[in-house]
Amino acid sequence: MEDFIFKKVDFKDSATMEQIYRLRFEVYCWECGFLKEEDYPDRRDSDEYDVQSVHFAALDSEGAVIATLRMILPGALPLPIQTHCHDIHLPPNDSLYGEISRLVISRRLRRRKDDHLYYGPQVTDEVVITDHAEYLRRARPMAFGLYREMYRESKARGITHWFSLMEKGLWLLLAIHGFKFSCIGEEVDVYGPVKPYRGNVSEIEVEVRKKFPKFFSYFMQTS
């Protein structure tokens, strides 16, 4: 992970945002088939939520964006989870939550045959990690570098809850590292089958610190 730079991206940084849009298109269209190429002649995936979001990116040694994530904040538009799911109850203070969205990782980083979309093996309910080396291989995928930046931004803003529409593979990858999100609704089709989840930031902190102290220290690192 030391080979990459993880950072918050200023939305006004048009050059980096352009790389983010193009990477999202490559993954969602060419790799996953969620988007129709003919609907995106400029080969970039951007939407109205981008201006309402905090963006994060992983850059390689040449400054190229190779992974990205955004956290949508309350604003003029209702969060996607509100639009796609019924009876979702959000915290009353609109400054205390955000929705995790658009986690994508470049295909060239997923070189092992068992690497999944989130730069780690496709996990199952039966996964139990006992070997330390195996733990480290799973515990520091690219996704967690981005989550670390999002966590820091959330703490700085006083955000207490994360919401997300997640596929099962990502939910399990997070859960086996102490990032427990509670399912709060039925499955919906949003770029594939996903379910709505809610995570309490403070409870996640306690869980990770208690069960995975080395992983928690990684999140606390300042450089």
Salt bridges, closest charged atoms under 4 A:
GLU2 OE2 - ARG140 NH2 3.69
GLU18 OE2 - ARG22 NE 3.08
GLU18 OE1 - ARG44 NH2 2.99
GLU31 OE2 - ARG110 NH1 2.72
GLU37 OE2 - ARG43 NH2 3.38
ASP42 OD2 - ARG44 NH1 3.86
ASP45 OD2 - ARG24 NE 3.27
ASP45 OD2 - ARG102 NE 2.89
ASP47 OD1 - ARG70 NH1 2.91
ASP47 OD2 - ARG102 NH2 3.36
ASP50 OD2 - ARG24 NH2 2.92
ASP50 OD1 - HIS55 NE2 3.93
ASP50 OD1 - ARG70 NH1 2.68
ASP60 OD2 - ARG108 NH2 2.72
ASP114 OD1 - ARG112 NE 3.87
ASP114 OD2 - ARG137 NH2 3.96
ASP115 OD1 - ARG112 NH2 2.94
ASP125 OD2 - LYS168 NZ 3.00
GLU134 OE1 - ARG137 NE 3.31
GLU134 OE2 - ARG138 NE 2.71
GLU149 OE2 - ARG148 NE 3.85
GLU149 OE2 - ARG152 NH1 3.15
GLU153 OE1 - LYS8 NZ 3.18
GLU153 OE2 - ARG157 NE 2.64
GLU167 OE2 - HIS116 NE2 3.03
GLU205 OE2 - LYS155 NZ 3.03
GLU207 OE2 - LYS180 NZ 3.35
GLU207 OE2 - LYS211 NZ 2.88
